[in-house]
Amino acid sequence: MLTAASADSNSSTMNVSFAHLHFAGGYLPSDSKDWRTIVPALLVAVCLVGFVGNLCVIGILLHSAWRGKPSMIHSLMLNLSLADLSLLLFSAPVRATAYSKGVWDLGWFVCKSSDWFIHTCMAAKSLTIVAVAKVCFMYASDPAKHVSIHNCSIWSVLAAIWAVASLLPLPEWLFSTTRHHAGVEMCLMDVPAVAEEFMSIFGKLYPLLVFCLPLLFASFYFWRAYGQCQKRGTKTQNLRNQMRSKQLTVMLLSIAVTSAILWLPEWVTWLWMWHLKAGGPAPPQGFIALSQVFMFSISSANPLIFLVMSEEFKEVLKSLWKWMITRKHPTASEPQETPAGNSQVLPDSVPSPESPTFKPEKEKTGSPSSGKEKIENPILPDVEQFWHERDTVPCVQDNDPIPWEHEDQETGDCDK
């Protein structure tokens, strides 16, 4: 009993001493073994679903780009999927490992770069959604004209997105480090007294620049794009392009709304931690962990929305599936039953040279329909031999240089 009481007192003392520490890199010391098991299991499930879904989307986009000129919308979608795939491959496993342990043992570099890399990818996704909304509005304004830009312009836009996204969370890289606290190695946000005011401003401006303003601009462009689709519903002559622009707008709007809803708990935790006052309540550990799971689940939700709502992706998937089946079973479609009266002769039904009814191609005369007549009306062997002799005699006579000398001899032979 004394041991249990002392353990509880130590646990409560540890929770009080850790209450005002700003953890980084996904490190979150927890006394509950359930959270150490549930959170990594959820992250593993999210990684598996998102990995398969993003690979499908990337394969479809690359296949579409290979068949035709890549458009700006497809390039931005590819950039969004690559950011999701990067999060699932490099960040989610680190968070799952950090949650499952009570001590940070992933090293100084991972501690310093973990939060920066996650927020770089998330900021790139947020800026990409704004660019997608802008291009979607351009497409909805004139569905008959594809928004197609040169490759140089596409690469310039993507490079600008990633450059801005990597600079915005740079303070997290500067102040994240490993520290020994209460005899335990931890990954913390260690802000010196000189930079406290700067980081206080950063804690307020960063959600505004990465979450609020991009969501506002994207909503504005999607609202205008949807209005264009509704306005052109009775005026456009090309209904197919009009329907595609409306489906594209609804799909991209669904991605933006889903991302905003799943990302919102993370920003609540962010603001709570950065504006935590002395003596104030800290965010619950379960809420912090689940907000991280929701943030990573965006990378699994986006490809599912792509594959479910996009008719173009469905068509590409169907064509790829048919191509895979034909390549896997190339001879499955060759043997077919020939109906009665069919004029086509299958390769398997051609007689071999050893068969008595086989005739070389050079001995066949007449129109191409003679093969059909021979199949429908088989020739008896005696009749075939008779006509064969009739055909060979004129050939000999034609080759005779003095046919007039043999006329009497042939007449005599006939009298005999």
C-alpha atoms as one frame of an Amber mdcrd trajectory, in Angstrom:
protein
   0.000   0.000   0.000   2.828   2.382   0.817   4.476   1.533  -2.454   1.300
   2.215  -4.423   0.727   5.444  -2.510   4.275   6.572  -3.156   3.897   5.675
  -6.849   0.682   7.698  -7.091   2.346  10.645  -5.375   5.303  10.409  -7.749
   2.939  10.237 -10.727   0.984  13.278  -9.533   4.235  15.138  -8.861   5.447
  14.283 -12.381   2.179  15.499 -13.926   2.421  18.769 -12.001   6.062  19.279
 -12.951   5.310  18.527 -16.636   2.145  20.637 -16.734   3.766  23.785 -18.137
   6.323  22.148 -20.426   5.845  22.683 -24.149   6.562  19.313 -25.708   7.695
  18.974 -29.309   8.196  16.250 -31.876   5.063  14.391 -30.830   6.552  13.487
 -27.481   3.866  13.286 -24.781   4.671  11.496 -21.511   1.576   9.625 -20.414
   0.919   7.419 -17.402  -1.924   5.626 -19.181  -0.906   2.450 -20.987  -4.159
   2.549 -22.938  -3.197   5.768 -24.694   0.239   4.370 -25.428  -1.437   1.477
 -27.234  -4.515   3.092 -28.803  -2.817   6.096 -30.390  -0.043   4.131 -32.190
  -2.618   1.568 -33.376  -4.801   4.341 -34.839  -1.808   5.937 -36.531  -0.774
   2.615 -38.076  -4.303   2.106 -39.463  -4.325   5.637 -40.874  -0.928   5.033
 -42.484  -2.016   1.815 -44.195  -5.232   3.258 -45.623  -3.618   6.524 -46.678
  -0.580   4.849 -48.205  -2.670   2.644 -50.506  -5.088   5.444 -51.405  -2.392
   7.998 -52.218  -0.466   5.501 -54.315  -3.624   4.886 -56.367  -4.208   8.612
 -56.840  -0.574   9.274 -57.781  -0.611   6.376 -60.254  -3.811   7.635 -61.884
  -2.515  11.210 -62.135   0.780  10.079 -63.656  -1.098   7.851 -66.112  -3.282
  10.806 -67.157  -0.229  13.046 -67.538   1.498  10.381 -69.662  -1.485  10.120
 -71.996  -1.858  13.876 -72.477  -0.475  17.260 -71.533  -0.497  17.768 -67.742
  -2.888  20.455 -66.534  -2.515  22.744 -63.552  -5.347  21.032 -61.640  -3.764
  17.590 -62.050  -0.362  18.947 -61.026  -1.794  20.516 -57.869  -3.666  17.314
 -57.022  -0.430  15.391 -57.466   1.334  17.843 -55.154  -1.399  17.345 -52.545
  -1.055  13.565 -52.719   2.735  13.726 -52.480   2.472  15.871 -49.347   0.028
  13.365 -47.840   2.296  10.469 -48.723   5.301  12.233 -47.173   3.411  12.735
 -43.909   2.387   9.089 -43.766   5.852   7.772 -44.584   8.071  10.016 -42.446
   5.994  11.756 -39.762   3.247   9.362 -38.674   5.677   6.524 -37.746   7.723
   8.986 -35.643   4.586  10.126 -33.801   3.472   6.540 -33.212   6.889   5.668
 -31.782   6.978   8.790 -29.616   3.529   8.127 -28.156   4.344   4.526 -27.346
   7.355   5.404 -25.163   7.796   7.489 -22.039  11.319   8.566 -22.967  12.508
  10.354 -26.101  15.126   8.139 -27.725  14.802   9.175 -31.377  17.714  11.594
 -31.315  18.326  15.302 -31.501  17.783  15.716 -35.257  14.384  14.007 -35.283
  13.298  16.120 -32.313  14.373  19.309 -34.054  12.901  18.551 -37.475   9.739
  16.575 -36.641   7.318  19.448 -35.986   8.910  21.585 -38.699   8.471  18.857
 -41.340   4.857  18.154 -40.347   3.842  21.807 -40.448   5.735  22.316 -43.712
   3.707  19.562 -45.379   0.464  20.783 -43.827   1.160  24.375 -44.897   1.974
  23.174 -48.426  -1.345  21.323 -48.516  -3.201  24.405 -47.309  -1.597  26.643
 -49.941  -2.192  24.002 -52.601  -5.910  23.952 -51.794  -6.010  27.734 -52.339
  -4.310  27.346 -55.714  -6.671  24.504 -56.645  -9.672  26.662 -55.724  -8.375
  29.474 -57.940  -7.810  27.166 -60.919 -11.197  25.520 -60.309 -12.863  28.931
 -60.569 -11.020  29.581 -63.840 -12.212  26.237 -65.185 -15.807  26.806 -64.060
 -15.824  30.207 -65.759 -15.123  28.560 -69.117 -15.541  24.748 -68.992 -14.935
  24.343 -72.726 -11.425  25.749 -72.348  -9.052  23.553 -70.380  -6.846  25.441
 -67.984  -3.533  24.228 -69.350  -0.259  25.966 -68.534   3.333  25.361 -69.579
   5.441  23.006 -67.496   7.704  25.881 -66.457   4.768  27.729 -64.908   3.573
  24.596 -63.120   6.998  23.982 -61.586   7.243  27.638 -60.575   3.936  27.504
 -58.702   4.854  24.263 -56.932   8.297  25.587 -55.974   6.782  28.783 -54.576
   4.267  26.786 -52.512   6.940  24.617 -50.911   9.310  27.549 -50.331   6.692
  29.543 -48.435   5.497  26.429 -46.578   9.031  25.616 -45.402   9.719  29.165
 -44.161   6.529  29.669 -42.124   7.236  27.036 -39.406  10.969  27.797 -39.264
  10.852  29.021 -35.592   9.853  25.490 -34.569  13.088  24.213 -36.076  15.120
  26.835 -34.223  13.776  26.226 -30.708  13.019  22.493 -30.647  15.674  20.460
 -28.860  16.229  17.596 -26.421  16.522  18.246 -22.703  16.930  16.195 -19.555
  14.100  16.958 -17.145  13.495  15.060 -13.894  16.025  12.469 -15.025  14.161
  11.768 -18.308  15.205  12.620 -21.881  12.486  14.788 -23.478  11.858  16.674
 -26.705  10.839  20.225 -25.758  10.275  23.653 -27.208  13.025  25.573 -25.425
  12.408  29.287 -26.005  14.951  31.692 -24.494  13.766  34.766 -22.639  14.904
  37.038 -25.464  12.630  35.324 -27.997   9.546  34.865 -25.794   7.756  37.893
 -27.215   8.575  36.854 -30.780   7.291  33.334 -30.186   4.141  34.707 -28.577
   3.430  36.635 -31.782   4.356  33.573 -33.834   1.863  31.448 -31.874  -0.929
  33.841 -32.882   0.055  34.585 -36.477   0.951  31.087 -37.626  -2.603  29.621
 -37.422  -3.887  32.748 -39.106  -1.459  32.442 -42.030  -1.656  28.678 -42.473
  -5.249  27.839 -41.571  -7.628  30.803 -41.389  -6.599  32.908 -44.398  -6.133
  29.961 -46.827  -9.500  28.560 -45.781 -11.102  31.969 -46.323  -9.600  32.427
 -49.803 -10.387  28.853 -50.828 -14.011  29.227 -49.676 -14.322  32.451 -51.683
 -13.056  30.872 -54.900 -15.124  27.714 -54.448 -18.244  29.793 -53.811 -17.648
  31.765 -57.021 -16.898  28.569 -58.971 -20.095  26.919 -57.761 -22.025  30.052
 -58.670 -20.589  29.904 -62.179 -21.685  26.280 -62.501 -25.225  27.139 -61.426
 -25.401  30.195 -63.670 -24.276  28.318 -66.766 -26.659  25.447 -66.163 -29.244
  26.645 -68.730 -26.993  28.623 -71.063 -24.099  26.353 -71.942 -24.230  24.193
 -75.031 -21.612  21.702 -73.947 -23.407  19.911 -71.108 -20.612  17.417 -70.578
 -18.035  20.093 -69.773 -20.544  21.897 -67.569 -21.247  18.727 -65.595 -17.544
  17.989 -65.234 -16.837  21.479 -63.888 -19.625  21.105 -61.325 -18.385  17.668
 -60.208 -14.833  19.001 -59.965 -15.960  21.940 -57.851 -17.962  19.747 -55.472
 -15.092  17.263 -55.127 -12.478  19.902 -54.361 -14.835  21.691 -51.992 -15.386
  18.424 -50.129 -11.613  18.012 -49.769 -11.241  21.538 -48.392 -14.116  21.150
 -45.900 -12.926  17.722 -44.726  -9.377  19.005 -44.228 -10.614  22.016 -42.248
 -12.808  19.913 -39.948 -10.121  17.316 -39.215  -7.414  19.956 -38.757  -9.422
  22.169 -36.389  -8.718  20.165 -33.155  -4.978  20.489 -33.767  -5.261  24.268
 -33.916  -7.323  24.318 -30.739  -4.503  22.415 -29.031  -1.916  24.724 -30.606
  -3.552  27.905 -29.304  -4.176  26.330 -25.919  -0.532  25.338 -25.471   0.978
  28.572 -26.801  -1.246  30.742 -24.594  -1.191  28.595 -21.496  -0.893  30.791
 -18.420   0.733  29.883 -15.130  -1.718  28.018 -12.980  -4.130  27.451 -15.864
  -5.394  24.030 -16.925  -3.331  22.216 -19.546  -4.959  20.427 -22.482  -5.909
  16.816 -21.672  -3.434  14.277 -22.974  -6.176  12.325 -24.728  -7.348  15.430
 -26.596  -3.792  16.240 -27.709  -3.232  12.691 -28.966  -6.568  12.453 -30.808
  -6.049  15.848 -32.438  -2.814  14.455 -33.904  -4.640  11.371 -35.159  -7.303
  13.561 -36.804  -4.616  15.650 -38.482  -2.944  12.586 -40.004  -6.303  11.136
 -41.023  -6.611  13.993 -43.537  -3.987  12.178 -45.594  -6.266   9.132 -45.719
  -9.497  11.040 -46.343  -8.245  13.017 -49.357  -7.506  10.035 -51.648 -10.809
   8.406 -50.707 -12.670  11.558 -51.760 -10.675  11.617 -55.006 -11.486   8.021
 -55.872 -15.144   8.148 -54.849 -16.274  11.484 -56.315 -14.182  11.860 -59.476
 -15.661  10.332 -62.620 -12.384  10.788 -64.455 -10.526   8.717 -61.899 -13.212
   6.033 -62.124 -12.786   5.841 -65.899  -9.016   5.598 -65.589  -9.356   2.888
 -62.958 -11.695   0.910 -65.201  -9.332   1.194 -68.168  -6.364   0.182 -66.030
  -8.304  -2.778 -64.660  -9.240  -3.948 -68.177  -5.641  -3.515 -69.327  -4.334
  -5.548 -66.408  -6.830  -8.340 -67.111  -5.941  -8.497 -70.800  -2.230  -8.531
 -70.029  -2.644 -11.181 -67.355  -4.836 -13.447 -69.530  -3.886 -12.672 -73.157
  -5.397 -15.892 -74.531  -8.643 -15.721 -72.610 -10.435 -13.844 -75.384  -9.033
 -15.811 -78.369 -11.016 -19.086 -78.363 -14.567 -18.302 -79.404 -17.352 -20.489
 -80.666 -18.104 -20.157 -84.365 -21.845 -20.005 -85.054 -23.459 -21.964 -87.855
 -22.796 -20.472 -91.251 -19.916 -18.318 -90.029 -17.422 -17.601 -92.770 -14.414
 -17.206 -90.463 -12.114 -20.207 -90.027 -10.345 -20.309 -86.678  -6.634 -21.137
 -86.580  -7.329 -24.245 -84.519  -9.666 -25.682 -87.229  -7.132 -25.478 -90.071
  -6.298 -29.041 -91.228  -2.758 -30.229 -90.913  -0.652 -31.121 -93.989  -0.903
 -34.797 -93.114  -4.710 -34.895 -93.387  -6.180 -36.199 -96.657  -8.381 -33.182
 -97.200  -5.532 -30.679 -96.881  -4.855 -28.575 -99.978  -2.041 -26.032-100.269
  -3.001 -22.411-100.812  -1.558 -22.343-104.326  -4.075 -24.976-105.494  -7.091
 -22.966-104.367  -8.716 -20.994-107.171 -11.760 -18.903-107.434 -13.174 -16.043
-105.409 -12.564 -15.629-101.680 -16.045 -16.967-101.023 -15.002 -20.430-102.259
 -13.672 -21.226 -98.811 -17.119 -20.595 -97.409 -18.731 -22.861-100.030 -16.268
 -25.653 -99.235 -17.038 -25.424 -95.559 -20.798 -25.407 -96.040 -20.816 -28.100
 -98.820 -17.990 -30.624 -98.247 -16.582 -32.209-101.456 -16.408 -35.968-101.739
 -12.942 -37.496-102.354 -13.879 -38.998-105.779 -15.276 -35.738-107.086 -12.285
 -33.839-105.775  -9.902 -36.230-107.532 -11.875 -35.861-110.797 -11.651 -32.097
-110.743  -8.043 -32.281-109.699  -7.215 -34.320-112.849  -9.214 -31.930-115.008
  -7.193 -29.046-113.613  -3.823 -30.711-114.172  -4.397 -31.771-117.835  -4.830
 -28.250-119.227  -1.695 -27.236-117.410   0.263 -29.924-119.308  -1.341 -28.963
-122.598  -0.578 -25.345-122.049   3.056 -26.240-121.567   3.176 -28.343-124.811
   5.103 -26.338-127.491   3.496 -28.215-130.464  -0.087 -28.923-129.432  -1.323
 -29.363-133.039   0.716 -32.545-133.532  -0.985 -34.238-130.626  -4.553 -33.420
-131.622  -4.926 -36.566-133.832  -3.294 -38.753-131.194  -5.683 -37.483-128.523
  -8.633 -38.086-130.903  -7.505 -41.640-131.500  -7.143 -42.283-127.863 -10.628
 -41.037-127.242 -12.015 -43.386-129.968 -10.290 -46.271-128.342
